[in-house]
Amino acid sequence: MTSRPVIGISTFLTDAAWGRWETIRSALLPARYPELVREAGGIALMLPPDAPEHAAAVVSRLDGLVIAGGEDVDPALYGERPHPMTVACAPERDLWEAALIRAALAAGTPLLGICRGMQLLNVVCGGSLIQHLPDVVGEELSHVGAPGEYGRHPVRPVPGTLLADLLPEESLSVPTFHHQAVARLGEGLTVSAYAEDGTVEAVEGAGFTVGVQWHPEQGEDLRVARALVHATRLAPFTAPAEPVVVPAVPVVVPVGPVVPGTAASPSR
């Protein structure tokens, strides 16, 4: 019997209530994340925020890594001040997940970033974010659902990318809930899917480094998650010659919607 690969999933750190406890600090994760990993053939291991210096040791014990969705990334990490609509309230999580991403990139560990996880991957690689999409692309295409619900909209994989190999259809409908997206593309990343309004919906890098702006755990399509699990069973990816470093003081550039065919230009 083939052993199942261990896939670490980053978690929330937040106040919660259950049973007799009205408020207790908790490490939480929506159940659909570990369910997605299990359904794709892996074993899910929750990774609550920890000291960033422990990230490399943690990643060395994993076969693969998922950076889950959640709160907005602190704009200070890409050299900007917060937009009035930005809600960045998870500094421990920002630092921990950024360290996990750097460790996974350095080790060649298969990595999947989901929603916020894709955005943080882009920031770690030196990119920036559009802090409120409606300011840039308008509201004709909704990237969020009703309160408490996920929306859906079509995305178009970019031919010739790994994602297009996994999702070969010209367009597919995905579950989505986000008001931010990629602006300046991070170094070493390629845009691998767009929304109809030009918003970047997926990125990828060396080995199996994939970020999707949507929420595959909220749908029935297991192809991306299964590809992550499959990647853990291949020969180890070659680690980059130089470690990926987050710029100490990121350069701030104007942001605008990403135009297909200009993957490295300022865009979302």
Buried (B, 14 or more C-beta within 10 A) or exposed (E): EEEBBBBBBBBBBBEEEEEEEEEEEBBBBBEBBBEBBBBBBBBBBBBBBBEBEEBBEBBEEBBBBBBBBBBBBBBEBBBBEEBEEBEBEBBEBBBBBBBBBBBBBBBBBBBBBBBBBBBBBBBBBBBBBBBBBBBBBEEEBBBBBEEEEBBBBBBBBBEEBBBBEBBEEEEBEBBBBBBBBBBBBBBBBBBBBBBBBBBBBBBBBBBBBBBBBBBBBBBEBBBBBBBBBBBBBEEEBEBBEEEBEBEEEBEBBEBBBBEEEEBBBBBB
